[in-house]
Amino acid sequence: MDKEVFLETVNLTKKFDEVLAVDKVNMQVKLGEIKGLIGENGSGKSTISAMISGLHRITSGDIYINKKKYTPKNPLDAREKKISMIVQETGTINNLSIAENVFLGDEVRFKKNTFVNRKKMMVEAKKALEAVELDVDVTKSINTLNFEQRKLVEIARALYYNPTLFIVDETTTALSHEGRVLIHRIMRRLKSENKAVLFISHDLSELMEICDSLTVLRDGNFIRDFEKEQFDENEIKQEMVGRELEGDFYRSDYDGTSTGQVVFQAKNVSAQGLKNINLELHKGEILGIGGLSGSGMHELGKVMYGNIRLSAGEVLVYGHETPSFFQKLWKQKDKQNTGNMSPEAKPIRLTNIKTAIANKVGYVSKDRDQETLILEASVKDNLTLSALDKLDSYGLITQKAEKRFAQEQIDSLLIKCSSMNQTVRELSGGNKQKISFGKWIGNDSKILILDSPTRGVDVGVKTKMYQLLYDLKQQGYSILLISEELQELIGMSDRILLMKDGAITKEFHRSEKVDEKTLIQYMI
Ligand SMILES: Nc1ncnc2c1ncn2[C@@H]1O[C@H](COP(=O)(O)OP(=O)(O)OP(=O)(O)O)[C@@H](O)[C@H]1O
């Protein structure tokens, strides 16, 4: 029996000034179906879901629900019409309680006369969080939750309103292994209840496993629908990018040997969520860090960058501080600032971010919007901020040098923006991620802490990023690669350290024998 169409778009179009983000798209989402939406970064996926969920006004064209015209005024209006969405970016608000975040914009539901019945709100928030298995004190500030837990709050919020259409925009890459399993279960349950799901992800194997049908977009245009029985990885990829993808995805060698020269080290480190961590990163090594949520792997990245205070132990970097203006003037620049760490160099204790940056340690945070990017600043300013030292020619940073540097990053990472002066807030999620990656890659940081660097990035650019990481390794850069994606860890690392309950539990060396199943055993 044919499934019933719940939502249909007809010539749906969105323009942001001169940018045509979505161009006359026709698509359908049916009840009892999980529909995947796929396309390269900036192809219009989030803009379509934002129009459906009332976040963006439609420029032209129409949306129909149950064959009736639907023009949502805002997300609350969409929610009343049984459409809920989890956005790709952070959808929680700092300094409010967890309960207030669950009922964001709908506090009125607990209002009696002029008072908000907080007790009732807390009880309902607790109930909502049970659906996502999050057991926390809802009276506490949302700031006490980590990135993944915040995502779970958003999922709880969306589900509380019992949506007929549940839109999940690139959320799974923000979640750990258990988080993904949970959201897959939720999507399948909704499907079995004859609800509809619109699922956006760059993980093609995940989409092919979960979805019943797929719609491919390219440059804001509808390209093709695939039904489950037509799913073919290569064909889908080809439709997405409009050409055949070439080259290996991950590195193809199995040589995990390194120079043995330690450049970065954690010695008996304990901090909030971390217990007695010892690790050494070698010159020219990619050291992968994996684990489940709560394993402490994201905290480890912050600790190594001097962003979390230690309760015991020390983080050491074997390098030289960036030379001062006068040192440069005395032409000591090349000698002191090569970033070539010598084994004899005295290690420097890394206690804060300033020391990290001065010693050429770069950090891409998992939470790019809050911790890596300045959303209101331009693409150029975001890209050049951490490279000012590189661009500094005896105290002078020329506009020309800045522009050239920014353009190099834009070209090499295929950053889709209308110009380098566009504000970062206006970019698509994957393009923001490219900037957060590019700003550190380009600035000559010899040690890179990369937490989920390919989150939300499309398959073509992912391949480029992996090639770049491998090239950097071969040039002697050292990379701490923190990732929820086990395939990424296996595919790129020389060594992998697995974490559980704040401690390192196992080490693997690069080998053909290492597979996901083996790693998972030591994570759970
Ligand atoms: N507020 C805005 N102002 C200007 N341009 C915008 C705005 N929001 C999105 N765009 C542009 O619209 C286009 C489509 O963006 P959209 O976020 O829909 O892409 P996407 O397919 O979801 O990408 P990703 O996979 O990176 O999340 C991009 O070129 C983007 O820069």
The ligand as an SDF file (V2000), in Angstrom:
LIG
                    3D

 31 33  0  0  0  0  0  0  0  0999 V2000
   21.2170   33.6210    7.0550 N   0  0  0  0  0  0  0  0  0  0  0  0
   21.8430   33.4650    5.8910 C   0  0  0  0  0  0  0  0  0  0  0  0
   22.2840   34.5280    5.1870 N   0  0  0  0  0  0  0  0  0  0  0  0
   22.9120   34.3960    4.0040 C   0  0  0  0  0  0  0  0  0  0  0  0
   23.1470   33.1860    3.4170 N   0  0  0  0  0  0  0  0  0  0  0  0
   22.7340   32.0990    4.0630 C   0  0  0  0  0  0  0  0  0  0  0  0
   22.0700   32.1600    5.3330 C   0  0  0  0  0  0  0  0  0  0  0  0
   21.7810   30.8810    5.7350 N   0  0  0  0  0  0  0  0  0  0  0  0
   22.2430   30.0650    4.7620 C   0  0  0  0  0  0  0  0  0  0  0  0
   22.8090   30.7840    3.7650 N   0  0  0  0  0  0  0  0  0  0  0  0
   23.4150   30.2520    2.5380 C   0  0  0  0  0  0  0  0  0  0  0  0
   22.5070   29.3650    1.9110 O   0  0  0  0  0  0  0  0  0  0  0  0
   23.1900   28.2700    1.3270 C   0  0  0  0  0  0  0  0  0  0  0  0
   22.5900   26.9520    1.8200 C   0  0  0  0  0  0  0  0  0  0  0  0
   22.9000   26.8020    3.1880 O   0  0  0  0  0  0  0  0  0  0  0  0
   22.3490   25.5940    4.0640 P   0  0  0  0  0  0  0  0  0  0  0  0
   22.7180   25.8840    5.4870 O   0  0  0  0  0  0  0  0  0  0  0  0
   20.9280   25.3670    3.7720 O   0  0  0  0  0  0  0  0  0  0  0  0
   23.2180   24.3800    3.4990 O   0  0  0  0  0  0  0  0  0  0  0  0
   23.2980   22.8720    3.9940 P   0  0  0  0  0  0  0  0  0  0  0  0
   23.0280   22.0080    2.8220 O   0  0  0  0  0  0  0  0  0  0  0  0
   22.4420   22.6770    5.1950 O   0  0  0  0  0  0  0  0  0  0  0  0
   24.8410   22.7750    4.3790 O   0  0  0  0  0  0  0  0  0  0  0  0
   25.6310   21.9400    5.5220 P   0  0  0  0  0  0  0  0  0  0  0  0
   25.7270   20.5460    5.0520 O   0  0  0  0  0  0  0  0  0  0  0  0
   26.9710   22.6080    5.5140 O   0  0  0  0  0  0  0  0  0  0  0  0
   24.9000   22.1410    6.7920 O   0  0  0  0  0  0  0  0  0  0  0  0
   24.6630   28.4460    1.6860 C   0  0  0  0  0  0  0  0  0  0  0  0
   25.3110   29.0240    0.6150 O   0  0  0  0  0  0  0  0  0  0  0  0
   24.6340   29.4170    2.8590 C   0  0  0  0  0  0  0  0  0  0  0  0
   25.8020   30.1880    2.9500 O   0  0  0  0  0  0  0  0  0  0  0  0
  1  2  1  0
  2  3  1  0
  2  7  2  0
  3  4  2  0
  4  5  1  0
  5  6  2  0
  6  7  1  0
  6 10  1  0
  7  8  1  0
  8  9  2  0
  9 10  1  0
 10 11  1  0
 11 12  1  0
 11 30  1  0
 12 13  1  0
 13 14  1  0
 13 28  1  0
 14 15  1  0
 15 16  1  0
 16 17  2  0
 16 18  1  0
 16 19  1  0
 19 20  1  0
 20 21  2  0
 20 22  1  0
 20 23  1  0
 23 24  1  0
 24 25  2  0
 24 26  1  0
 24 27  1  0
 28 29  1  0
 28 30  1  0
 30 31  1  0
M  END
$$$$
